[in-house]
Amino acid sequence: MKKTTLFFLTIFAVLQSFAQNPDPELFKTWNLYKMEFDFGGSLYIEDIDPPITPTLTIFEDLSFEGFGACNSFSGNFLYDEILDKLMPYNYSDTTEECETEFHDGFELYYFEYFSLNQAHFYKIEISSSDNLQHLYFGQGQLGYWLDFIAGEPLSTVENNSEKIKVYPNPASDKLFIKSEEAQIIKTIIYSISGKSIMKIVPNNESINISALAKGMYFIEITTSEGNRRVTKFIKN
């Protein structure tokens, strides 16, 4: 009996030696950069039109909250110390209908990662492609996961060669746009829900935003080279 007890105590001690706490780098706000699908291919968030900025914030007590296209969600994680995995539970979300059908479909897929009680792997690393901290979260063995970035994901997009500045931010009456290498031919301002509010051909590289209500907006900028950039700004 003593040998059996000693055996199980030894096994328990070995398992405990492999146990660990969640990586403390988890505890911050992450911006969704792209989705990898189980049937192949990627969806880059910056390619979604109208633009959205999905987020995930994980707190030290392993509660979480996030935002999709026009709805928010929250819940808690259970941490598997042996497998170093996270399983969501106690999930809830809002159920507003978004401005576009695509946004509704996106949220259905995105929210599923947190609404199903399944253990998910996570991995945090600095990517050699952009030197930014990434969080990979999902079902790696099944071939689908989420790729988050700690920071502003729109700033990592290298498709646009022009250097475009949008200022001041926050802004009250006028928003100025400056491109060092190409002419700006069109701008579109969207609400946080993705609704198109203003379409403007900039005059003297400025936009009158005095009529906008206070809050956060997206501005999509198209240049003469055919490149497009989407960024956020705050209206005071």
Sine and cosine of phi, psi and omega as CSV:
sin_phi,cos_phi,sin_psi,cos_psi,sin_omega,cos_omega
0.00,0.00,-0.68,0.74,0.00,-1.00
-0.90,0.44,-0.63,0.78,0.01,-1.00
-0.90,0.43,-0.65,0.76,0.02,-1.00
-0.90,0.44,-0.71,0.70,0.01,-1.00
-0.88,0.48,-0.69,0.72,0.01,-1.00
-0.88,0.47,-0.61,0.79,0.02,-1.00
-0.88,0.48,-0.74,0.67,-0.03,-1.00
-0.94,0.35,-0.56,0.83,0.07,-1.00
-0.91,0.41,-0.60,0.80,0.03,-1.00
-0.91,0.41,-0.71,0.70,0.04,-1.00
-0.86,0.51,-0.70,0.72,0.01,-1.00
-0.88,0.48,-0.66,0.75,0.00,-1.00
-0.91,0.43,-0.63,0.78,0.03,-1.00
-0.90,0.43,-0.70,0.71,0.02,-1.00
-0.89,0.46,-0.65,0.76,0.02,-1.00
-0.89,0.45,-0.53,0.85,-0.01,-1.00
-0.92,0.39,-0.42,0.91,0.03,-1.00
-1.00,-0.01,-0.25,0.97,-0.02,-1.00
-0.93,0.37,0.43,-0.90,-0.02,-1.00
-0.42,-0.91,0.30,-0.96,0.10,-1.00
-1.00,0.07,0.35,-0.93,0.06,-1.00
-0.85,0.52,0.52,-0.85,0.05,-1.00
-0.84,0.54,0.84,-0.55,-0.02,-1.00
-0.88,0.47,-0.29,0.96,0.04,-1.00
-0.94,0.33,-0.18,0.98,0.06,-1.00
-0.89,0.45,-0.54,0.84,-0.27,-0.96
-0.99,0.12,0.99,0.15,0.01,-1.00
-0.21,-0.98,-0.05,-1.00,0.09,-1.00
-1.00,-0.07,0.78,-0.63,0.00,-1.00
-0.92,-0.39,0.66,-0.75,0.06,-1.00
-0.98,-0.21,0.78,-0.62,-0.03,-1.00
-0.94,0.35,0.82,-0.58,-0.02,-1.00
-0.99,-0.15,-0.70,0.71,0.03,-1.00
-0.35,-0.94,0.26,-0.97,0.10,-0.99
-0.90,-0.44,0.67,-0.75,0.14,-0.99
-0.95,-0.30,0.80,-0.60,-0.10,-0.99
-0.99,-0.13,0.50,-0.87,-0.01,-1.00
-0.92,0.39,-0.39,0.92,0.02,-1.00
-1.00,-0.10,0.20,0.98,0.05,-1.00
0.99,-0.16,0.48,-0.88,0.05,-1.00
1.00,-0.05,0.23,-0.97,-0.04,-1.00
-0.76,-0.65,0.51,-0.86,0.15,-0.99
-0.89,-0.45,0.93,-0.38,0.05,-1.00
-1.00,0.05,0.76,-0.65,-0.09,-1.00
-0.89,0.45,-0.55,0.83,-0.01,-1.00
-0.93,0.37,-0.20,0.98,0.04,-1.00
-1.00,0.02,-0.16,0.99,-0.03,-1.00
-0.96,0.26,0.74,-0.67,-0.04,-1.00
-0.72,-0.69,0.85,-0.52,0.02,1.00
-0.91,0.42,0.40,-0.92,-0.13,-0.99
-0.95,0.32,0.48,-0.88,0.08,-1.00
-0.65,-0.76,0.29,-0.96,0.05,-1.00
-0.72,-0.69,0.98,0.18,0.02,-1.00
-0.93,0.38,0.61,-0.79,-0.04,-1.00
-0.72,-0.70,0.27,-0.96,0.15,-0.99
-0.58,-0.81,0.83,-0.56,0.07,-1.00
-0.91,-0.42,0.81,-0.59,0.01,-1.00
-0.91,-0.41,0.78,-0.62,-0.04,-1.00
-0.98,-0.20,0.26,-0.97,-0.11,-0.99
-0.91,0.41,-0.39,0.92,0.08,-1.00
-1.00,0.09,0.15,0.99,0.02,-1.00
0.94,0.35,0.28,0.96,0.26,-0.97
-0.98,0.18,0.37,-0.93,0.00,-1.00
-0.59,-0.81,0.35,-0.94,0.11,-0.99
-0.51,-0.86,0.37,-0.93,-0.02,-1.00
-0.29,-0.96,0.02,-1.00,-0.02,-1.00
-0.67,-0.75,0.62,-0.78,0.02,-1.00
-0.98,-0.22,-0.94,-0.33,0.06,-1.00
-0.98,-0.19,-0.73,0.68,0.05,-1.00
-0.63,-0.78,0.06,1.00,0.00,-1.00
-0.81,-0.58,0.36,-0.93,0.02,-1.00
-0.91,-0.42,0.29,-0.96,0.02,-1.00
-0.58,-0.81,0.29,-0.96,0.02,-1.00
-0.39,-0.92,0.22,-0.97,0.01,-1.00
0.18,-0.98,-0.37,-0.93,0.01,-1.00
-0.67,-0.74,0.40,-0.92,0.12,-0.99
-0.94,-0.33,0.63,-0.78,0.29,-0.96
-0.99,-0.12,0.71,-0.71,-0.04,-1.00
-0.97,-0.25,0.83,-0.56,0.08,-1.00
-1.00,0.01,0.96,-0.28,-0.08,-1.00
-0.93,0.37,-0.52,0.85,-0.05,-1.00
-0.96,0.27,-0.75,0.66,-0.04,-1.00
-1.00,0.03,-0.16,0.99,-0.05,-1.00
0.83,0.56,0.79,0.61,0.00,-1.00
-0.80,-0.60,0.29,-0.96,0.00,-1.00
-0.88,-0.48,0.74,-0.67,0.06,-1.00
-0.85,-0.52,0.86,-0.51,-0.01,-1.00
-0.97,0.26,0.53,-0.85,0.12,-0.99
-0.44,-0.90,0.11,-0.99,0.02,-1.00
0.84,0.55,0.65,0.76,-0.11,-0.99
-0.99,0.12,0.58,-0.81,0.15,-0.99
-0.50,-0.87,0.41,-0.91,0.05,-1.00
-0.48,-0.87,0.24,-0.97,0.12,-0.99
-1.00,0.04,0.30,-0.95,-0.16,-0.99
-0.75,-0.67,0.61,0.79,0.07,-1.00
-0.94,0.34,0.55,-0.83,0.08,-1.00
-0.99,0.14,0.79,-0.61,-0.03,-1.00
-0.97,0.24,0.15,-0.99,-0.04,-1.00
-0.94,0.34,-0.48,0.88,-0.04,-1.00
-0.81,-0.58,0.49,-0.87,0.00,-1.00
-0.90,0.43,-0.57,0.82,0.00,-1.00
-0.89,0.45,-0.64,0.77,0.04,-1.00
-0.88,0.47,-0.65,0.76,0.05,-1.00
-0.88,0.48,-0.69,0.72,0.02,-1.00
-0.91,0.42,-0.64,0.77,0.04,-1.00
-0.86,0.50,-0.74,0.68,-0.02,-1.00
-0.89,0.45,-0.62,0.79,0.03,-1.00
-0.84,0.55,-0.68,0.74,-0.02,-1.00
-0.97,0.23,-0.70,0.72,-0.05,-1.00
-0.90,0.43,-0.72,0.69,-0.07,-1.00
-0.93,0.38,-0.40,0.92,-0.02,-1.00
-0.88,0.47,-0.48,0.88,0.02,-1.00
-0.88,0.48,-0.44,0.90,-0.09,-1.00
-0.93,-0.36,-0.28,0.96,-0.04,-1.00
-1.00,0.03,-0.38,0.93,0.00,-1.00
-1.00,-0.04,0.70,-0.71,-0.01,-1.00
-0.99,0.16,0.95,0.30,0.03,-1.00
-0.81,-0.59,0.61,-0.79,0.03,-1.00
-0.96,0.29,0.74,-0.67,-0.02,-1.00
-0.89,-0.45,0.63,-0.78,0.14,-0.99
-0.97,0.23,0.37,-0.93,0.17,-0.98
-0.62,-0.79,0.49,-0.87,0.02,-1.00
-0.54,-0.84,0.74,-0.68,0.01,-1.00
-0.88,-0.48,0.79,-0.62,0.01,-1.00
-0.39,-0.92,0.30,-0.95,0.13,-0.99
-1.00,0.02,0.86,-0.51,-0.03,-1.00
-0.98,0.22,0.70,-0.71,0.03,-1.00
-0.95,0.32,-0.29,0.96,-0.05,-1.00
-0.98,0.19,-0.47,0.88,-0.04,-1.00
-0.68,-0.73,-0.03,1.00,0.00,-1.00
0.87,0.50,0.47,0.88,0.04,-1.00
-0.92,-0.38,0.40,-0.92,0.00,-1.00
-0.98,0.17,0.81,-0.58,-0.02,-1.00
-0.91,-0.41,0.56,-0.83,0.18,-0.98
-0.90,-0.43,0.87,-0.49,0.08,-1.00
-0.98,-0.22,0.80,-0.60,-0.16,-0.99
-0.63,-0.78,0.81,-0.59,0.04,-1.00
0.39,-0.92,-0.47,-0.88,-0.03,-1.00
-0.95,-0.31,0.99,0.11,-0.11,-0.99
-0.88,0.47,-0.64,0.77,-0.03,-1.00
-0.92,0.40,-0.46,0.89,0.02,-1.00
-1.00,0.01,-0.12,0.99,0.13,-0.99
1.00,0.02,0.33,0.94,0.10,-1.00
-0.66,-0.75,0.65,-0.76,-0.01,-1.00
-0.33,-0.94,0.16,-0.99,0.04,-1.00
-0.96,-0.29,0.61,-0.79,0.03,-1.00
-0.90,-0.44,0.94,-0.34,0.01,-1.00
-0.97,-0.25,0.37,-0.93,0.09,-1.00
-0.81,-0.59,0.68,-0.73,0.11,-0.99
-0.99,0.15,0.98,-0.20,-0.08,-1.00
0.78,-0.62,-0.22,-0.97,-0.06,-1.00
-1.00,0.08,0.95,-0.32,-0.06,-1.00
-0.91,0.41,-0.48,0.88,-0.03,-1.00
-0.90,0.44,-0.44,0.90,-0.04,-1.00
-0.96,0.28,-0.21,0.98,-0.04,-1.00
-1.00,-0.03,-0.15,0.99,-0.07,-1.00
-0.94,0.33,0.81,-0.59,-0.06,-1.00
-0.96,-0.29,0.18,0.98,-0.02,-1.00
-0.93,0.36,-0.45,0.89,-0.08,-1.00
-0.99,-0.15,0.89,-0.46,-0.05,-1.00
-0.98,0.19,-0.43,0.90,-0.04,-1.00
-0.96,0.28,0.57,-0.82,0.11,-0.99
-1.00,-0.05,0.92,-0.39,-0.08,-1.00
-0.91,-0.41,0.75,-0.66,0.04,-1.00
-0.91,-0.40,0.70,-0.71,0.08,-1.00
-0.86,-0.51,0.86,-0.52,-0.09,-1.00
-0.40,-0.92,0.32,-0.95,-0.22,0.98
-0.95,0.30,0.26,-0.97,0.03,-1.00
-0.55,-0.84,0.96,-0.27,0.17,0.99
-0.94,0.34,0.31,-0.95,0.01,-1.00
-0.74,-0.67,0.45,-0.90,-0.02,-1.00
-0.94,-0.34,-0.80,0.60,-0.10,-0.99
-0.91,-0.42,-0.71,0.70,-0.04,-1.00
-0.80,-0.60,0.58,-0.81,0.08,-1.00
-0.89,-0.45,0.81,-0.59,-0.04,-1.00
-0.97,-0.23,0.64,-0.77,0.01,-1.00
-0.81,-0.59,0.77,-0.64,-0.01,-1.00
-0.74,-0.67,0.79,-0.62,0.09,-1.00
-0.89,-0.45,0.78,-0.62,-0.08,-1.00
-0.99,0.16,-0.35,0.94,-0.16,-0.99
-0.80,-0.60,-0.20,0.98,-0.05,-1.00
-0.54,-0.84,0.36,-0.93,0.01,-1.00
-0.99,0.14,0.68,-0.73,0.06,-1.00
-1.00,0.07,0.84,-0.54,-0.09,-1.00
-0.95,-0.31,-0.30,0.95,-0.01,-1.00
-0.34,-0.94,0.59,-0.80,0.13,-0.99
-0.71,-0.70,0.59,-0.81,0.06,-1.00
-0.76,-0.65,0.74,-0.67,0.05,-1.00
-0.97,-0.25,0.75,-0.67,0.00,-1.00
-0.89,-0.46,0.49,-0.87,0.14,-0.99
-0.97,0.25,0.13,-0.99,-0.01,-1.00
-0.90,0.44,-0.42,0.91,0.01,-1.00
-1.00,0.07,-0.03,1.00,0.04,-1.00
1.00,-0.09,0.14,0.99,0.01,-1.00
-0.99,0.16,0.75,-0.66,0.04,-1.00
-0.95,0.32,0.82,-0.57,-0.06,-1.00
-0.95,-0.32,-0.70,0.72,-0.05,-1.00
-0.66,-0.75,0.69,-0.73,0.14,-0.99
-0.86,-0.51,0.85,-0.53,-0.16,-0.99
-0.69,-0.73,0.63,-0.78,0.29,-0.96
-0.99,-0.12,0.93,-0.36,-0.15,-0.99
-0.85,0.53,0.66,-0.75,0.08,-1.00
-0.95,-0.30,0.90,-0.44,-0.05,-1.00
0.85,0.52,0.56,0.83,0.08,-1.00
0.87,0.50,0.51,0.86,0.03,-1.00
-0.69,-0.72,0.44,-0.90,0.01,-1.00
-0.77,-0.64,0.74,-0.67,0.05,-1.00
-0.99,0.12,0.93,-0.38,-0.02,-1.00
-0.91,-0.40,0.30,0.96,-0.07,-1.00
-0.89,0.46,-0.43,0.90,-0.03,-1.00
-0.99,0.14,-0.20,0.98,-0.02,-1.00
-0.96,0.28,0.58,-0.81,0.11,-0.99
-0.95,0.32,0.39,-0.92,0.02,-1.00
-0.90,0.44,0.62,-0.78,0.02,-1.00
0.51,-0.86,-0.17,-0.99,-0.01,-1.00
-0.99,-0.17,0.62,-0.78,0.00,-1.00
-0.68,-0.73,0.25,-0.97,0.16,-0.99
-0.93,-0.37,0.57,-0.82,0.11,-0.99
-0.82,-0.58,0.80,-0.60,0.03,-1.00
-0.98,-0.22,0.81,-0.58,-0.09,-1.00
-0.89,-0.46,0.80,-0.59,0.04,-1.00
-0.91,-0.42,0.73,-0.69,-0.03,-1.00
-0.96,-0.27,0.15,-0.99,-0.01,-1.00
-0.91,0.42,-0.32,0.95,0.05,-1.00
-0.99,0.15,-0.07,1.00,-0.01,-1.00
1.00,0.06,0.10,1.00,0.02,-1.00
-1.00,0.08,0.41,-0.91,-0.07,-1.00
-0.74,-0.68,0.68,-0.74,0.09,-1.00
-0.75,-0.66,0.63,-0.77,0.06,-1.00
-0.85,-0.52,0.76,-0.65,0.04,-1.00
-0.61,-0.79,0.22,-0.98,-0.03,-1.00
-0.98,-0.19,0.45,-0.89,0.18,-0.98
-0.52,-0.85,0.35,-0.94,0.00,-1.00
-0.94,-0.35,0.75,-0.66,0.10,-0.99
-0.99,-0.14,0.87,-0.48,0.05,-1.00
-0.99,0.10,0.00,0.00,0.00,0.00
